[in-house]
Amino acid sequence: MMPRLCIPHCSIVHYNQASEQIDSLRHISNHEVVNEFMPNYDQKIARQLQLPINQVGATLQLLDAGNTLPFIARYRKEATGGLDEDAIRQILAAATLLHNLDERRETILGSIDEQGLMSPDLRVQIEAAETMTTLEDLYQPYKPKRRTRAGIAREKGLQALADLILQQVKGNQSAEQLARPFVKDDVPTVEDALAGARDIVAETISDNPDVRGQVRQKALRFGLLRSSRIEDTPDEKGTYRLYYEYETLVSRLKPYQVLAINRGETEKVLRVKLDVAERDWWQAVEAAFRPDRRSPMAGQLEQAIDDAAKRLLLPAIERDVRTTLSEQAEQHAINVFASNLRGLLSQPPLTGQTVMGLDPGFRTGCKVAVVDPTGKVLATGVIYPHEPQKAWGAALKTLDNLINQHHVTLIAIGNGTASRETEQLAAELTRSRQDVHYMMVSEAGASIYSASPLARVELPNLDVTLRGAVSIARRAQDPLAELVKIDAQSIGVGMYQHDVNQTQLAASLDDVVETVVNRVGVDVNTASPALLTHVAGIGPKLAERIVAHRDTNGVFTERTGLKKVASLGPKAFEQAAGFLRIREGKNPLDASAIHPESYAVAQAILKRAGLKANSPTAERSAALTKLQVEQPLAQLAAELDTGVPTLTDIFEQLLRPGRDPREDLPPPILRSDVLSMDDLAVGMPLSGTVRNVVDFGAFVDIGVKQDGLLHRSQIPRDMTLSVGDIVQVEIMTIEKERGRIGLGWKG
């Protein structure tokens, strides 16, 4: 029995072509630790990822013990050597791949053993295989198949004749003479015997692992992918015009091209074919199966080679190559989506604002919701400033009254249908007011949230159409807290999200949400179940129990109070406590990212600095800085029996208690007037917000109806843009008739 790798409840991961699903590390309430990971995994992974073996080994042991990725990355830096979550996730993904590879290896070994076909050399090759592709190539000749032509020929007793062809037997007899002994009732003629034998040879050639491997490698380097239009299928918008007559080397295909071609093929607009030059596949075959002109079976082998290539080998290689291209393209698209989501969730909150959310619309009107700085709904309504009602004046009056009545300081406008027309309304409303500004907010997924069970619980007395306006307002106040309520796949910050592996996409986006939530931290007394779910060690069931306990017993006054929540055991508390904040509680340290296990160290530091946990910020900063100058961290860490990384983090938290890392980023752009295409001029400098990052550049909101495109050629090579970034650009081109704006980089 193979030892099992413990993959404790952690995120579903994928590393390159890994698509296997493992349990969620965060949801450890039902966790059952499986001991022992496969020997040498640490060595293999260290070599693969070019990491020190001790760091990899320590990380695997921590994962094996049921620790979550955020907890390991934040609170076990001494063990891991300071590996971040991305590195730990790569280690886990690599371990999962190795584990799956070993499981498949055992299955294959067992299958071949059962067939009685195992040889010492084959066993060595299988045990040495380091990739799933190599393993499957070795297994191909022994894999149970449906009833093939070769299988039928074997049933007729033609394997021996096929062996004569494969061996290129010498002698004075002709091929027909050699085949004559195999003629019988179910093989009526010599030609039938030779044809059946060639079928066996063709399958043998196609199944040969060396042949497959070499042809696949050639196809990936030199294969030509061709696409053409299927004439009787409409493409009214010309979506796939670029690919009507398209040809390029497989090695030059871009990920977005692969996904576009795949979609066109799925929609039956395109016909796609992979061509491998004869010289490429023939050389690979001939290296293992060379016809010998001295053999009467040379012609039979040549025929079998041709048949093997056209009927079996090349179609299989085409499937392999297309699968590889698709997996790589999908992974790239998923990475882009994840990066954009990370940027969106990391946008700074606008605290202390009373916000009016506007969910724009034409015929059904613009939905309005006003929320106070805590997100509590103060007022809702509907206005009809646009077609067909055109009640512009009445809409202005209604909004003006709401602003005055509730002291609104910010208007958040959803960026969907009628958004720019509604922006003109907000601009007119705020143009003469210095105390109110507006901003555009992504409304992706707002309608999904509005109809969700969570929205019904949070806003039970509101019509579903008004809940979207509330969500838009709250997104301006705290994008992270609001957007976690929505399925991440519904947040439109990627391309081709419906064309990629949905399990991998969901896993990747879930990883992003987990990372951002735990990096920021969560106020346990105000967080929704949706937000608490993503805290390390909690998950959906515990999140609901925490909120229920809070509703029944009042707010938590200290972190240790979490231990009274039903089913929240010691392990869950250990994993979650450092990421949960309690503001104005009994212990000021509970508002920080310092883990309770390090409170004694934190208090010792405060004592040496002559401080209390609630000392004023200025006094605290001066005293702690002085302490760091007077005593080296390494010496202090040794005296306090802790590690330097942990001590460094504690000092940072004591200096800036409860700091939200998002506050270090530039705040969103607040506007008081709207621009039109007519207001733009080439060379005009503008500030803009990155709304989406794609392969060919970034779309930037510069305050006009149409986002401008900052082409990748305009972005500095050392610059990586993320959704939510504030950038300085200039107008390069204006195409009014096509609604296109080209942007250049200003810095």
N, C-alpha and C positions, 0 to 999 in steps of 0.2 A: 504494500500500500504506500502510495506516494505521500509524504508529509504535505500538509496543506498550508498554503500561504495565508496568513491572517489578513484579510482585507476588511477591517472593522468598518462599521457604518461610516463611510466617507463618500465624498462626492463621486458621481459617475464620472469616470475620467476617460480621456482619449489621448494617446500620444502617437503622433503620426497616424498609422492605420489602425490603432486600437479602437474597437467599437464595442468591446464587451462591457457589460454593465456590472458594476459592483455596488454593494449597499452604500447608503449615505452615511458618511462619517459623523455628520452633525447629529443624527438622530440616534443617540446611543442609549436611549431609555430602554430599548429592547435588546441592547447589544449583548452578544454572546462571544466572548473572545475565543478565537481558535488559535491555539499555540503553534509555534514553529513555522518559520518560513523556509523555503527551499535553500539548502546550502549553496554558497557561492553567489547568491543573488547580489549581495553587496559588492562583490568583486566585479561581476558582469556589469552592473549598473554604474558603478564608479568609472569603469573603463568607457562605457558608452556615453555617459554624460560628462566625463572628464572632471569628476569631483573626487576629493579625498575619500578613501574607502571607509575611514572611521566615521566621517559625517554621514555617509550613506547608511552604514550599518546601524548607527545610533538612531537615525530617522526611521528605518524599518522596524527597529525594536519598539520605538515609541508608537508607531502606527499599529504594530502588532498588539500593543497593550491597550488599544482602544482609545487613543488620544486623537483629537480632531486636528485638522490642518491648521486652523487659526491659532489654537492653543499651543501647538508645537512651535509654530513660527514666532509667536509673541513671547511665550513663557518658558521655552526650553532651548534658548539660544546657546547656552553653554554646551549642551549635548550635541546640537546640530552644527555648531560652528557658525551660527547666525544665518542659516539658510532661510530664504524668504518663502512665501507660500507657493510661488510659481515653481521654485526648485523642488520643494517638497512634493508638489503635485506631479512634477515630472518623474520623480523617484517612484511615487506610488503607481503612476501609469506604466512605467518601465517594469516594475515588479508584477503588475497585473498581466502585462504582455508575456513575461517570462513564465508566470504561473499558467496562463492559458496555453502557452507553447508546450510546457511540460505535460499538461493534462492531455493535449492532443497527441503528443509523442507517445504517451502510455497507451492511448486508445489505438494508435496505429500499430505499435509493437504487438499489442494483444491480438489485433485483427490478423496481422500477417502470421503470427505464431499459430493461431487457430487454423489458418489455411495450410499450415505445414510448409510454408514457402520461405521461411526465414533462413538467411545465410549469415555467417559471422561477419562478412564484409558489409552486408546490408544493415545489420544491426549497428555496426560502428558508424556508418554514414547517418543513420537515423538519429543515433544518440549525439552525434556531433552537429546536427543541423541547428543553425542559430536563428533562422527566420521561418515563419509559417509558410512562406512560398516555397522554400527549399524542402521543407517537410512534406508539403502536399505534392511536390514534384516527385519525390522519392516514393510516395505512397500511390501515385497515379497508376502504375501497372498492376497494383494489387487491390485497388479499390473496387469493391463490389459494384458492378455496373448493371444497367438494364440490359436486355437481350440485344446485343449488337451483332453486326455482320460477322465480326471476328469470333464472337462467342458461339454463334451458330456453326461456323466453320470448325471450331474446336469440337463441338458436339458430334460433328461428322467424322472426326478422327483425322483432321488435316493438319494438326500441329506439327507432326513429323515432317510433312512436306514443306511447311513454312520454315522449319528449322534448316532444311536444305537450302532454301533461298537465303536465309539470314547468314548461313555459314559460307555461302558462295562455294558450294562443293565443286571439286574438280572431277574430271573424268571424261570418257568418250561418249557417254549417253547424252541425249538431248533432254531439254526440259520436259518434253512430252513423254519421253521414255521413263524419266524419273517419276513422272506423275501417274503413269499408267497403273501401278499397283494400288493406287488410292481410289480407283473407279469402282463403284458399287451401286447398290440400289438408290441410295439417297445422294450419290455423286455420279450421275449417269455418264458424264463425258470427261475426257482429259482436261478440256478447257474449264469445266466446272470445278475440277480439283485444283487447278492452278489459280483460278479466280478466288476460290475460298482461301487458299494458302496466302495469296496476296493480301486478302482482307486481314488476316492475322498479322502479317508482316507490317501492314500499314498502321494497325493499332499499336504494335510494338514500337514502331518508330515514333509515332505521335506521343506515346506514353513515356518515352525515354527521358529521364530527368535532365541529362546533359543537353540534349537537343532542345527541350523546352526552355531551359534556362538561357541558352545562347540565343535562340530565336527571339525570346522575349526581350532580352537585352538589346539586340539589334533593332527590334521594332520600336523600343522606347527611344533609341538614339536616332535612327534613320527612317523610321516609318513615316508615311505620308497620310495625314488625315484629310479626307475629301468630304465636302458636303455639297449637296445640290438640292434645288427646290423640287418638291413634288407638285407638279403643275396644277392638279385638280383640287388642291387644298388652298383655301383663301388665306391671305396674309394682308388684310385690308390696310393696316397701319404701316406695313412694311417693316415690322419689328425685326425680321430676320433677313433683311435685304443684303446685309454684308456677307451673309453665308449662303446666298443662292448658288453661287459658283465659287467655292472657296477651297483652297488647298494650302497646307502648310506642314512643316515637319512637326511631328509629335513633340519633340523636345523644345519647340518654340511656342507652343500654345500657352496662352495666359489663362489663369484660373477663370476669369470672367468669360472668356471665349468658350471654354469647355462647358460652363454652366449654360451659356446662351445656346450653344449647339445642342446640348442635351435637351433643353426645354423645347427647342424647335423640332427635334426628333420626336419627343413625347407628344407634341401637339400635331404631329404628322404633317408639318410644313417642310421639314428637311429630311433628306435621305443621307445617311452618314456611312462612310466606308473607310476602313484602314487598309492601306496597301503596304506590303512588305516586299521589297525587291527580291527577285528570284535568287540573285547572287547571295543575299544575306541568309535566306533560309536554307538554300542548297548547301552552302559551305558548312553550316551547322549540322545538317543531316549527314553529309558525306564524311564528316570527321568521325562519325560513329558507325555509319552503314555505307561503306564504299563498294560500289559494284566492281567486280573483278572480271575483266574481259576474257580471262582464261576459263571462266566458269560458264557452263550452259545456263545457269540461273541469273546471269548478269542482267539480261533484259527484264526478267521477272522482278528483280529488285528495283530497277529503274521505274517500272510501272507502279510498283508499290510505293516508292518514294513520292512520285507525282500525286498519286491518290491520297497518300497520307497527308501531304502538305495542303492540298486543296480541300479535301473533305473533312479532315480532323484537326491537323496541327494549326493551320493559319486561322480558322474560325475560333479555336480555343485561345490562341494568342491575342486575337483581336478583342475577345471578351476580357482577357486579363488586362490588356493595355487600357481599354476603355474604363474598366473598373478602377485601375490605378489612377488614371487621369481624373476620374470623377471624385475619388476619395481625396486626392490632393487638392482639387479645386474646392470641394466642399469644406475641407479643413481650413483652407485659406479664407473662404467666405465666413465660416464660423468664427475664426480669429478676428476678422474685421468687425463682425457684429459684436463680439465680446469686448473688443477695445472701445468701440463706440458706446456701448452700454456702460462700461466703466467710467468713461468721461461724463456721460449724462448723469449717472448716479452720484458722481463726485462733485457736481456743481454746488457752489456755496449756498447755504440757506439764507433767506432774508428774514432774520428774526426781528420781532417787535413790530411787524407791519400788519395793519388791518387791510386786508386785500379784498378787492372786488374781482371775482372771476367772471369772465364773459365767454360763453360757449357760442360762437357765431353760427348764424343760419340765415337763410333767405325766407322762404315761405313759412316755415315754422317759427321764425323769430329767433332772437338771441336770448339765450337763457342767462340769467344773472344770479350770482350768489355772493353775499358778503360774509367773510369770516373774520373773527378776531385773531389776535396774535397767537392764540393757542389752537386755532383751527376750528373753533366753535362757530356754528352757523348762526348769523345774526339776522339775515334777511335773504329772501329769494324773490324772483319774479321773471317776467318775460317782456322784452321790448321788440318793436317791429320797425326798425329804421330803414330796412332795405326792401327790395322788390318782394312781393307786389304791393305791400301796404304803404311803404315809403313814409312812415310816421317818424321822420327824423327829429323834428322839434320836440315831439312828445317823449321820444327816447332820451334826448339830451336832458330834458327836465327831470325825468324819472331818475336817471343816473346822478344828476346833480344833487337831487334831494337825498339819495342814498349816501352820497359822499359826505354831505353836511351832517346828516343824522347820525352816521356811525363813524365819522372821522376817518374815512378811508384815506390811506396814504399811497396805495399802489393798485393799479389795475392790471390784471393778468388776462391776456387774450389768447385763446386757443388758436393754433395755427392751421386749422382746417378750412373747410368751405366758408367763404365770406369773411375770412380773417382780415384781409387787407382793407376791405370796405369797413369792417368794424374798427380797425385801427384808425381810420380817418375820423370815425366818430369819437374815439378816445382822444385823438390828437386835438380835435376841436374843443373837447371838454376840458382838457388839461392845459391848453395853450396859454390861458391867462391865469393859471394857478401855479404857484411856485411849490406848493406842498404836496402835489399829486403827480406821479409819473406813471407810465405804463410800460409793459414789457410783453414780448411774445413768448408763449409757452407751448411746448409740444403737447398736443392733445391725444397723441397715439395711445390707444387702449382705454381712453376715458369712457367710451360707450360700453366697453366690455366690463369695466369696473362698475358702471352704473347699474347694470343688470345682475351683478354677482351677488351671491349670498352674503358676502362680507359687507357690501354696500347696503343691503337691506337691513343688516344688523346695526351698522353705524348710523344710517340715515333712514330710519323706518318710516318717518312721517313725510318724507319728500318723494315727489314724483320722480320716476326713473330719469326723465329728461333733465331735471334740475340737478341731479347728483353729479352729472358731468361737469357742471359749472363749479360745484364745490370742489371737485377733484382738481380742476384747473387752478383754482385759487390756492389750494393747499400745496400744489406742486411748486408754486412760486416761493412759498414759505419754507418748504423743506422737500426738495425733489426726491431724496432717498426715501423718507418716511412714507411718501404717497405712492411712489412708483413701485415699491415692493408689493403693493396690493394687487398688482396687475401681472399676469403671466408675462415673463420677460420676452417671450417670442412675439408678443403683440405690440412691443414698443418698437416703432419703425426706425431703427438706426442701422440698418444693414441693407445688403442687396442679396437677392435670390434666397431669402430665408425660407421660402416654401419649397425650394428645390434641393435642400440639403438634408442629410440624415437628421430627422427630428429628435431622436434620442440624444445624439451627440450635441446638437444645438442646445437642447434644453439643459443638458449637463453642463456645458460650457458656460451658459448664461447663469445658471444656478451658482456655479463656482464664482463668477464675477460678483453676483449679489452677496454671496457669503463673505467674500473678501472685503468688499466695501463696507458692509454693515458692521463687521467686526473691527475693521480699522477705525471706523468712526465711533463705535460704541452706541449703546441704546439706553435711554432713560426708562428704567423698568416701570416707573409709575405713570408714564404717559404713552408708552409704545402700544401699538395695535398688535393683535395676535399675528398679523401678517409680517410685521417687522421682527417680533420676537422669534418667530419661526426660524429665521436665518442666523440667530445667535448660536455660536458653537455650543454643542451639547444639548440643545433644547428641542427643536423640531415642532411640528404642528400641535401634537397632543399636549405637550408640556406648556406650549405657549398659551393654549386655551385655558389650561389649569392655572397658570400664573395670573392671567387676567381675571379669571373667576375668583381666585383667592383675593386679589386686589379689590374687586368689586364688593366682595362679601366682608372683608376684614379691614378695609381701608388701605391707604398707601403703605408701601414698605418704608420703614425708617432706617433699616440697616440691611446690608447684604446677607447676613446670617439668617434674616427672616425668610429668605427664599427656601431654606431647608424645611420650612413648615408646609410648603406646597406639596400636595399629594403627588407621589411618584417621582419627586425630584430628589434623587439619592445623592450620595457623596460624589460619585463620578461625574454626574451631570453638573453638580455645583462646582466642582473643580474646573471643569471645562468652560462653564459659562460665566462664572462670577466676575472675572476680570473684564469682561466685555459689557457688563451691565452697570449702569450708573444710578446712583441715588443722590439726587440733588438735595441739599439742605437737610441731610439726615443726621443721625446721632454721631456718626464718624465721618469727618470731612474726607478721609481717604476713600470712602465709598463712592465719591463723585469722580474719582480718578481711574486711570487704567492700571493702577498698581494692583496686583493680585493679592487677595487676602493672605496667601501663604507668605507674602513678603512684607506684611504690615510691620512685623517686628523690626525688619531692616530699615524700613522707611521711618519708623518712630525713633530708631537709634540715630539715624542721620539728622532728624529734626532736633533731637536732644543735643547732639554734638554741635549743631549750628545755633543752639540757644533759641529754638523756635518752637511754636505750637502748630498743630495741624491747620489751625484757622488763622495763623498770623497773616497780616496784610501782605499783599503781593510784593510791594516795593521792599519791605523789610525782609521778606522771604528770599527774594532774588539776591539781595546784597549779601545776606548771611550764607546762603548756599554757594554762591560764587566764591566767596572768601574761603569756605571750607574746601572747595575743590582745588583752589590755588595752594592752600596750606598742606594738603595731604593728597598724594597721588591716588588715583582711583584703584590701581592694582593693590596698593597697600591697604587702603580702606576696605576693599572687597575681601581681602584675606582676613582682616580683623573682624568683619561682620559675617564671615562664613557664607559668602555669596559670590557670584560670578561678576566679572567686569561688565558684560553686556546687560545683565539684570540691574546692576547698580546704575549703569548709565541711563537706562530707561526710568528708573525710580527718580533720579535727579531731574530728568526732563519733566516728569509728571509733577514733581514737587515745585518746580519752577513755573510751570504753566498748567495748573491743575484743571482737569476737565476740558483741555483744549480740543476743539473740533478741527481735525486736520484739513477739512474743507475750507476753513476760514483763511488759510494761507493762499488760496487761489483768488484770482481777480473776480470781483462780484459781477453779476450779470449786468448787461447794459440796460439802463432805464432811459426811456425816450419820452419826449414831450411834444414831438411833432413828427409828421409822416412825410416821406419823400415819394415822388413818383418818378417814372422813367424820364420824364421831361426835365426833372431837376438835376439829372446826372450829366456829367461831362467827362470826357476822357482826361485822365490825369488827376481827377478829384480824389483826395484822400478821405477815407472813411474808417470808422471802427465797426467791426462786425463780430457776430457770434457763429462759431462753427456748428452747423446743424447736422451734418452727415459727412463721414469720411469714406471714400470709395477708392477703388484701385487707381482711377485716373485723376484723383484730386480731392478737393473738399468743397462742399456747398456751404456758402457763408451768407447768413442773414445780415444784410446791410441796411435794413429798414425800408426797402421797397417791396412791391408785391412779389417779385421774383427773386429767389436767392441767387447770388452770383456764384460762378464757378471759378475757384482758384485751382487752375490746372497744376498737376504735379510738377510740371516743368518750371512753375513759378515758386515752388516751395523749396527753401534751402535744403540741401541734401542731409544736413545734420539735424533737421527739424522734423519732429513727429507730432502731428496735430491730433487732437482728440475732440470729441463732441463737447461743446460747452466752452472751449477755448475762446478767449477774446483776442482777435488779431487786428492788426493795422494793415489795410489794403488800399489799393488805388484802382480806379476804373481804367481798364485797358481797352475794352470794346463794348459797344452798346448796339444790340440788334432789336430795335423796338418791335418790328413786325413779327419776330419770332420769340419775343420775350426773353432774350438771352443777354446776360451780362458777364463779360470776362474780366477777371480780377488779376491784379499783380500784387506781389509781396512788398509791403512797406516796412515790416519789422514788427 
